[in-house]
Amino acid sequence: MFRKISVFMVACCWATLVAAQSNLPRILSLQERAVVRDRLLEERMTTVLPALMRENGIDLWLLIAEEYNEDPVMRTMLPSTWIAARRKTILFIYDKGGNQGLELLAVARYNVGNLFKAAWIPEQEPDQWKRLMQLIEERNPKRIALNYSETFAHADGISRTEYENFMSRLPEKFKANVVSGERLAVNWLETRTPSEMMIFEQASRIAHLIIAEGLSENVIQPGVTTTDEVVWWYRERMAELKLQAWFHPTVDVQRPDQPLYSFASRPDGQTVIMPGDVLHIDFGFEYIGMHTDTQQMAYVLKPGETDVPEYLKKALAVGNRLQDILTGHFKAGRTGNEVLKQTLAQAKKEGINPQVYSHPLGMHGHAAGPAIGMWDNQESVPGTGEYPLRPNTAYAIELNVKVPLPEWNNKEIRIMLEQPAVFQDNGQVRYIDGRQKEWLLIPRKVQYLKP
């Protein structure tokens, strides 16, 4: 009874604390976000896509999807108020060459937003496929890209049925011109514009501040609150702010008297958080088309403690060192597998016990681009790990180190860190809104109180 009452009181008090204590930046309304998303899409269509199509040698890019069976790339090209494709949606992107830019058509009854103009009138030509073939004949493209891929799910958006429907109707002279749009699709999804990076900065700041809110005495009452209650606090907090979680958060505990859990078998969430616990959170949401993915660590002070023990500070520093080693090996044209191999070799040479599993971040949480390890594969990742790094792309720098602690009877602690970062066109990696280099404390220090 005592625990239930206390948690209820904490939850009730939180509603009044938020207005007074929250230092979150202003979060746009849904209407404001829609306006920004459409502006970003128009900017990408005019400044990013023409160069990518020419780099990949694509004259015509076709995106074909049915309602409720979305192409992942098409979803990034739809206007903000559409949310999903309607009926059979066909986007027709043709490079007119030179300074003429792209011709954007929708082989559909109506315009798709303000960018894709309707190019099919069913009353004049009832057959949608036939109309598509007329458009292709008129433009005579040399290379036609469709979204199919064995490597990237993001670039494998055309269904088998729609592929066969298209190929069976395509004039014979064009069939040899059809190629996979895999590289173009991945390039489109992974490239970040300066405007998007400004949104990314704000999203990352919001994520850091929400994490700090949850890993504090405002939410956690040691001896009372369970890890699952903290997880659901995060879900409710995102809902309050109209932020869409793209995965269910996790909060877990490490203690001197308990073995490290496996990533394949996490604790059940009913662990009561106690003084002396090491807490870890994994948390991410979508905001204006950008996805965050962040992991941080916290320490619950024991009675009489005013700071985290020195040995835990040193353990966190080892995690920061592995971050530096990893990002130091980022180089344009280098594959994810090459970065992984070089990082692990250097870390082990320095006496670090590393595990690296970083991934692209942006229009998706686990986004298109080079995988740099998997938690259960530290050798080389087939397919996605063979993809090269490109500038102006974003990543979740995700990894962990295991550090033996004499103070824990030589038991290992796992320092798990994940921070959004951008690989800039100058070859440097910059953490978006910084990275954790100090422990979050529960409760926070109050400056005017002295022991």
Stockholm file with secondary structure:
# STOCKHOLM 1.0

chainA/1-451         MFRKISVFMVACCWATLVAAQSNLPRILSLQERAVVRDRLLEERMTTVLPALMRENGIDLWLLIAEEYNEDPVMRTMLPSTWIAARRKTILFIYDKGGNQGLELLAVARYNVGNLFKAAWIPEQEPDQWKRLMQLIEERNPKRIALNYSETFAHADGISRTEYENFMSRLPEKFKANVVSGERLAVNWLETRTPSEMMIFEQASRIAHLIIAEGLSENVIQPGVTTTDEVVWWYRERMAELKLQAWFHPTVDVQRPDQPLYSFASRPDGQTVIMPGDVLHIDFGFEYIGMHTDTQQMAYVLKPGETDVPEYLKKALAVGNRLQDILTGHFKAGRTGNEVLKQTLAQAKKEGINPQVYSHPLGMHGHAAGPAIGMWDNQESVPGTGEYPLRPNTAYAIELNVKVPLPEWNNKEIRIMLEQPAVFQDNGQVRYIDGRQKEWLLIPRKVQYLKP
#=GR chainA/1-451 SS CHHHHHHHHHHHHHHHHHHHHCCCCCCCCHHHHHHHHHHHHHHHHHHTHHHHHHHTTCSEEEEEEETTBCCHHHHTTSCTTTCSCCSEEEEEEEECCTTSCEEEEECSSSCBTTTBEECCCTTTCCCHHHHHHHHHHHHCCSCEEECCCSSCGGGCCSCHHHHHHHHHHSCHHHHTTEEECHHHHHHHHHCCCHHHHHHHHHHHHHHHHHHHHHSSTTTCCTTTCBHHHHHHHHHHHHHHTTCEESSCCEEEEECTTSCCCBTTBCCCSCCBCCTTCEEEEEECEEETTEECCEEEEEEECCTTCCSCCHHHHHHHHHHHHHHHHHHHTCCTTCBHHHHHHHHHHHHHHTTCCEEECBEECSSSSSCSSCCBCBTTBCSCCTTGGGSBCCSSEEEEEEEEEEEEEGGGTTEEEEEEEEEEEEECTTSCEEETTCCCCSCEEESCCCTTCCC
#=GC SS_cons         CHHHHHHHHHHHHHHHHHHHHCCCCCCCCHHHHHHHHHHHHHHHHHHTHHHHHHHTTCSEEEEEEETTBCCHHHHTTSCTTTCSCCSEEEEEEEECCTTSCEEEEECSSSCBTTTBEECCCTTTCCCHHHHHHHHHHHHCCSCEEECCCSSCGGGCCSCHHHHHHHHHHSCHHHHTTEEECHHHHHHHHHCCCHHHHHHHHHHHHHHHHHHHHHSSTTTCCTTTCBHHHHHHHHHHHHHHTTCEESSCCEEEEECTTSCCCBTTBCCCSCCBCCTTCEEEEEECEEETTEECCEEEEEEECCTTCCSCCHHHHHHHHHHHHHHHHHHHTCCTTCBHHHHHHHHHHHHHHTTCCEEECBEECSSSSSCSSCCBCBTTBCSCCTTGGGSBCCSSEEEEEEEEEEEEEGGGTTEEEEEEEEEEEEECTTSCEEETTCCCCSCEEESCCCTTCCC
//
